[in-house]
Amino acid sequence: MGGEIPSVVAIMNSLLKSAFLGSLLLLSACTTISPVLNKVEKLQLDNFPHQQFDQVLNQAVDEKGLVDYKTLKLQAEDIDAYYQLISQYSPDSHPELFSSEQHRLTYWINAYNAAVIKTVLNYYPIKGIEEVKPPFPFFFLPDKMGFFVFQKPIFGKVSTSLYYLENKVIRERFSEPRIHFALNCASRGCPSLPDYAFTGAKLEQQLEQEARRFFSEPRNFRIDCETETIYMSSIMDWYEDDFIDWYQLHYPEKKATLINFIRLYLSEETASLIEEHASAYKIEFIPYDWNLNDQNPIH
């Protein structure tokens, strides 16, 4: 036999070396989303302020939840000012600014949505987040990783990915499935971006409102009686455990299913239709639309 068969130790050393080098390359390939402003005033409030983001959303988001990125790109003062705030302060860096769990969750939802907008503006004009590619030599990775993993917004002076923020901070710290109807990933398949910022005082009411809004839109939920099919957003498939676990905890006497969870946020008429006719219908998940939620889409 020609050649030398490498030992197991040599193979393991090679793999470890490759993993180490790969980690260094991954770290070096990430893009930090740095704030434009250099100075922010020291906050002296009991609760972190979200008024600037509220103003951004009120001016830039229409009734369909689409964003005027073109204007925001030209007039970025307010989004830059708010992003400067979240880059300096967070519930982790300044817990004294967040008086309750509701205020902490409010921060993370608004911070996620603001960081998404800020990241889009860094690359705009684009047709969708998939155009923010993973950097070389990671071209073989899924396109969406370029946006969700390799971009690193800053929260309370700590840079982290949107993927980490959603899955390791928001989902793990807060047992709140309605966040999936409040977080917006700048795509048309996402929940509609509200034209207001979430607030600690109104968070329960706002999350309830966004959940009901989500399931009222045929693009997210609809019943086809002719084919005996219930169509629902892929979000319900991706995060099924979040919805099922929450429902089991709050309604232990009932069967925990996606349909029973959704029924909590439907109109009486639609909920009755499911109970009377559609409870045995098959479920199909609607393909996600990753095109940018842009009022002025690029063709």
C-alpha positions as CSV (number, residue, x, y, z in Angstrom):
1,M,0.0,0.0,0.0
2,G,1.4,3.4,-1.0
3,G,1.4,6.3,1.3
4,E,1.2,6.7,5.1
5,I,-2.1,6.3,7.0
6,P,-2.4,9.2,9.5
7,S,-2.9,8.3,13.1
8,V,-6.1,9.1,15.0
9,V,-4.1,11.7,17.1
10,A,-2.9,13.4,13.9
11,I,-6.4,13.6,12.6
12,M,-7.8,15.0,15.8
13,N,-5.0,17.6,16.0
14,S,-5.8,18.6,12.4
15,L,-9.5,18.9,13.2
16,L,-8.8,21.0,16.3
17,K,-6.4,23.2,14.5
18,S,-9.0,23.7,11.7
19,A,-11.7,24.5,14.2
20,F,-9.5,27.0,16.0
21,L,-8.5,28.7,12.8
22,G,-12.1,28.6,11.6
23,S,-13.2,30.3,14.9
24,L,-10.7,33.1,14.4
25,L,-11.8,33.6,10.8
26,L,-15.4,33.7,11.9
27,L,-14.6,36.3,14.5
28,S,-12.6,38.4,12.1
29,A,-15.2,38.1,9.4
30,C,-18.0,39.6,11.5
31,T,-19.1,43.2,10.8
32,T,-19.7,45.4,13.8
33,I,-22.6,47.8,13.4
34,S,-21.0,50.9,15.0
35,P,-23.0,53.9,16.1
36,V,-22.5,57.1,14.1
37,L,-22.6,59.4,17.0
38,N,-19.6,59.6,19.4
39,K,-21.2,60.9,22.6
40,V,-24.4,60.2,24.4
41,E,-25.7,62.0,27.5
42,K,-25.8,60.1,30.8
43,L,-29.3,58.9,31.5
44,Q,-30.8,60.0,34.8
45,L,-34.2,58.3,34.3
46,D,-35.8,55.4,36.1
47,N,-36.7,53.7,32.8
48,F,-34.9,53.6,29.5
49,P,-36.5,56.1,27.0
50,H,-37.9,54.8,23.7
51,Q,-39.3,58.1,22.4
52,Q,-36.8,58.5,19.6
53,F,-37.5,55.1,18.2
54,D,-41.2,55.8,18.5
55,Q,-40.7,58.9,16.4
56,V,-38.7,56.9,13.8
57,L,-41.4,54.3,13.4
58,N,-44.3,56.8,13.4
59,Q,-42.6,58.6,10.5
60,A,-41.1,55.7,8.5
61,V,-43.6,52.8,8.8
62,D,-46.9,52.7,6.9
63,E,-50.2,51.0,7.8
64,K,-49.0,47.8,6.1
65,G,-45.8,47.7,8.3
66,L,-43.6,48.6,5.4
67,V,-40.6,50.8,6.0
68,D,-39.4,53.9,4.0
69,Y,-35.8,52.9,4.1
70,K,-35.0,55.3,1.3
71,T,-36.0,58.4,3.4
72,L,-34.4,56.9,6.5
73,K,-31.1,56.5,4.7
74,L,-31.2,60.2,3.9
75,Q,-32.6,61.4,7.2
76,A,-31.0,59.1,9.7
77,E,-30.6,61.4,12.7
78,D,-33.3,59.9,14.8
79,I,-32.5,56.2,14.2
80,D,-28.8,57.0,14.7
81,A,-29.6,58.7,18.0
82,Y,-31.7,55.8,19.3
83,Y,-29.1,53.3,18.2
84,Q,-26.5,55.3,20.0
85,L,-28.6,54.9,23.2
86,I,-29.0,51.1,22.9
87,S,-25.3,50.7,22.0
88,Q,-24.4,52.4,25.3
89,Y,-27.2,51.0,27.6
90,S,-28.9,47.7,28.1
91,P,-30.6,45.8,31.0
92,D,-27.3,43.9,31.4
93,S,-25.0,47.0,31.5
94,H,-27.3,49.3,33.4
95,P,-30.0,47.3,35.3
96,E,-31.0,50.4,37.3
97,L,-32.7,51.8,34.2
98,F,-35.1,48.9,33.9
99,S,-37.5,48.7,36.8
100,S,-39.3,45.5,35.8
101,E,-39.2,42.4,33.6
102,Q,-41.7,44.2,31.2
103,H,-39.3,47.1,30.9
104,R,-36.4,44.8,30.2
105,L,-38.3,42.8,27.5
106,T,-39.5,46.1,26.0
107,Y,-35.9,47.2,25.6
108,W,-34.8,43.9,23.9
109,I,-37.8,44.0,21.4
110,N,-37.2,47.6,20.5
111,A,-33.4,47.1,20.4
112,Y,-33.7,44.1,18.1
113,N,-36.1,46.0,15.7
114,A,-33.9,49.1,15.7
115,A,-30.7,47.1,15.1
116,V,-32.4,45.3,12.2
117,I,-33.3,48.7,10.6
118,K,-29.8,50.1,11.3
119,T,-28.2,47.0,9.7
120,V,-30.4,47.2,6.6
121,L,-29.5,50.9,6.2
122,N,-25.8,50.0,6.3
123,Y,-26.3,48.0,3.1
124,Y,-29.3,49.8,1.5
125,P,-30.4,49.7,-1.3
126,I,-31.0,45.9,-1.2
127,K,-33.8,43.7,-2.3
128,G,-33.7,41.6,0.8
129,I,-31.5,40.6,3.7
130,E,-30.1,37.6,1.8
131,E,-28.1,40.1,-0.2
132,V,-26.0,40.7,3.0
133,K,-23.8,37.7,2.2
134,P,-21.6,35.7,4.6
135,P,-18.0,36.9,4.0
136,F,-15.3,34.9,2.2
137,P,-14.3,32.1,2.8
138,F,-17.7,31.2,4.2
139,F,-19.6,31.5,0.9
140,F,-21.0,27.9,1.4
141,L,-23.1,29.0,4.4
142,P,-26.8,29.9,4.1
143,D,-27.3,33.4,2.7
144,K,-29.3,34.6,5.7
145,M,-26.4,33.9,8.1
146,G,-24.7,36.9,6.5
147,F,-27.4,39.1,8.1
148,F,-28.3,37.3,11.3
149,V,-24.9,35.9,12.4
150,F,-22.1,37.9,10.8
151,Q,-23.5,41.4,11.5
152,K,-22.8,42.4,15.1
153,P,-25.0,45.3,16.5
154,I,-24.0,46.7,19.8
155,F,-26.2,46.6,22.9
156,G,-24.9,48.1,26.2
157,K,-21.3,48.2,24.8
158,V,-21.4,44.5,23.9
159,S,-21.6,43.4,20.3
160,T,-23.6,40.3,19.4
161,S,-25.5,38.9,16.5
162,L,-29.2,39.2,15.9
163,Y,-29.4,35.4,16.0
164,Y,-27.9,35.3,19.5
165,L,-30.1,38.2,20.7
166,E,-33.3,36.5,19.6
167,N,-32.5,32.9,20.7
168,K,-30.1,33.2,23.6
169,V,-31.4,36.5,25.2
170,I,-35.0,37.1,24.4
171,R,-36.3,33.6,24.0
172,E,-34.3,32.1,26.9
173,R,-34.9,34.8,29.4
174,F,-38.5,35.5,28.8
175,S,-41.3,32.9,28.5
176,E,-43.3,35.0,26.1
177,P,-44.3,33.4,22.8
178,R,-45.9,36.7,21.6
179,I,-42.4,38.1,21.0
180,H,-42.6,36.2,17.6
181,F,-45.3,38.6,16.5
182,A,-43.3,41.7,17.7
183,L,-39.8,41.0,16.4
184,N,-39.3,42.1,12.8
185,C,-36.5,40.8,10.6
186,A,-37.0,43.3,7.7
187,S,-38.7,40.8,5.5
188,R,-42.2,40.7,4.1
189,G,-42.8,37.3,5.7
190,C,-42.2,38.8,9.1
191,P,-44.9,40.2,11.5
192,S,-45.8,43.7,10.4
193,L,-43.6,46.3,12.0
194,P,-45.7,48.5,14.2
195,D,-45.6,52.2,13.6
196,Y,-44.9,52.7,17.3
197,A,-42.2,51.7,19.8
198,F,-43.1,49.2,22.5
199,T,-43.3,50.6,26.1
200,G,-43.0,48.9,29.5
201,A,-46.2,50.4,30.7
202,K,-48.2,49.1,27.7
203,L,-46.3,46.0,26.8
204,E,-49.0,43.5,27.6
205,Q,-51.6,45.4,25.6
206,Q,-49.2,45.9,22.7
207,L,-48.2,42.2,22.5
208,E,-51.8,41.2,22.6
209,Q,-52.6,43.7,19.8
210,E,-49.7,42.5,17.6
211,A,-50.7,38.8,18.1
212,R,-54.2,39.5,17.0
213,R,-53.0,41.6,14.1
214,F,-50.7,38.8,13.0
215,F,-53.4,36.2,12.8
216,S,-55.9,38.5,11.2
217,E,-53.7,38.8,8.1
218,P,-54.3,36.0,5.4
219,R,-50.6,35.9,4.6
220,N,-50.1,34.5,8.2
221,F,-53.3,32.5,8.8
222,R,-56.2,31.4,6.7
223,I,-58.7,28.6,6.5
224,D,-59.6,26.9,3.2
225,C,-62.8,25.0,3.8
226,E,-62.9,23.6,0.2
227,T,-59.6,21.8,0.6
228,E,-60.0,21.3,4.4
229,T,-56.6,23.0,5.0
230,I,-55.4,25.5,7.6
231,Y,-52.6,27.6,6.3
232,M,-50.3,29.3,8.8
233,S,-47.0,31.2,8.8
234,S,-43.8,29.3,8.9
235,I,-43.1,31.1,12.2
236,M,-45.5,28.7,13.8
237,D,-43.4,25.8,12.5
238,W,-40.0,27.2,13.4
239,Y,-40.9,28.1,17.0
240,E,-43.6,25.5,17.7
241,D,-42.1,24.5,21.0
242,D,-42.4,28.1,22.3
243,F,-46.1,28.1,21.6
244,I,-46.8,24.6,22.8
245,D,-44.8,24.9,26.0
246,W,-46.5,28.2,26.9
247,Y,-50.0,26.8,26.2
248,Q,-49.3,23.7,28.3
249,L,-48.2,25.9,31.2
250,H,-51.2,28.2,31.1
251,Y,-53.9,25.8,30.0
252,P,-52.9,22.4,31.5
253,E,-56.5,21.1,31.3
254,K,-56.5,21.4,27.5
255,K,-54.6,19.8,24.7
256,A,-51.6,21.9,23.6
257,T,-51.7,22.4,19.9
258,L,-50.8,25.2,17.5
259,I,-54.4,25.6,16.6
260,N,-55.5,25.9,20.2
261,F,-52.8,28.5,20.8
262,I,-53.8,30.5,17.7
263,R,-57.5,30.4,18.7
264,L,-56.7,32.7,21.6
265,Y,-56.0,35.5,19.1
266,L,-58.7,35.0,16.5
267,S,-62.1,36.7,16.2
268,E,-65.0,34.9,17.7
269,E,-66.3,34.0,14.2
270,T,-63.1,32.4,13.1
271,A,-62.5,30.6,16.4
272,S,-66.1,29.2,16.1
273,L,-65.4,28.1,12.5
274,I,-62.4,26.1,13.7
275,E,-64.3,24.5,16.6
276,E,-67.3,23.5,14.5
277,H,-65.7,22.5,11.2
278,A,-61.9,22.9,10.9
279,S,-60.5,21.2,14.0
280,A,-59.5,18.2,11.9
281,Y,-58.3,20.1,8.9
282,K,-54.7,19.4,7.8
283,I,-52.1,22.1,8.4
284,E,-49.8,23.6,5.8
285,F,-47.1,26.2,6.5
286,I,-46.9,29.2,4.2
287,P,-43.5,29.7,2.5
288,Y,-41.6,32.7,4.0
289,D,-41.2,35.8,1.9
290,W,-37.6,37.1,2.5
291,N,-38.0,40.2,0.2
292,L,-37.3,43.4,2.1
293,N,-40.3,45.1,3.8
294,D,-39.6,48.2,1.8
295,Q,-42.1,50.8,0.7
296,N,-39.9,51.4,-2.3
297,P,-38.9,47.9,-3.4
298,I,-36.0,47.5,-5.8
299,H,-36.9,45.5,-8.9
